Amino acid sequence: MLNRLSSQTKVKVLTVLAIVGLITTAFFVMRRDVHHENPPDKERRKMVAEKAAVLGQALRRYVQQHERLPSATNWEQALMPCLPEGFTFDIPSPDNRSQRRFGMNSKMSNLPVGEVPSTYWEQIVFFESTSTRPSASDPLRSLPVDDSEGFVVIYADGRFEYIPPDRKDQFIARYGSIREETK
C-alpha cells in the first residue's frame, strides 16, 4: 500500500502514526502513575507482607507445639525458635521517618487454642504497630490508623491481610479494639 503513495504522503502517514504512538504511550504512563503506587511503597508493602507471612507460619508452628497462643509479655522470644535466623520484627514506616514493629493483640495472650474466641480465623493476633518496644502488645490501640498508608494484621490461623487505606474505617468499625466475645 505504501509503495503506491507519494513520498510526501508517506511522510505524513508516518508522522501521524508516530504522534498517535506518542499519545498512546503518554496515556499509559499517566494511567500507570495514577493507578499504581510508586516503587518504594510497593517494595515496602512487599517486605511487610513477606515478614507477615513468616510470622504467620511461626505462629502456626508455635500453636501446634504448645496448643496455645504465646504470652503477650514475651511473644517475640517465644516465637524465635519458630522463626528463621536473623528475622527481625521491625518494619519501616511509609514515610521512613519513624519505625514500626509487629505488636501482639493483648486480648489473645496465652490463650489455649480451645479458648480463642470464635470465629477462630477472624481473631487478630499480631498487627503492624506504631510501638517500637520489643514484645509490644495492646488491644490494637497502636494500629497506624492515622496515616495515609494501610497496615497488616495476622490472624490466629496464621493468615495475614493487608488493610488498605480505603478499608481502614470499615476495619476499625468491625474490630475496634477486638471483640470481647467468648466461645
Secondary structure, DSSP 8 states (H G I E B T S, - for coil): -GGGS-HHHHHHHHHHHHHHHHHHHHHHHHHHHHHS--HHHHHHHHHHHHHHHHHHHHHHHHHHHHSB---TTSHHHHHGGGS-TT---EEE-TTSSSEEEEEEEGGGTT-BGGGS-SSGGG-EEEEEES--STT-EESSTT--TTSSS-EEEEETTS-EEEE-GGGHHHHHHHHTT------
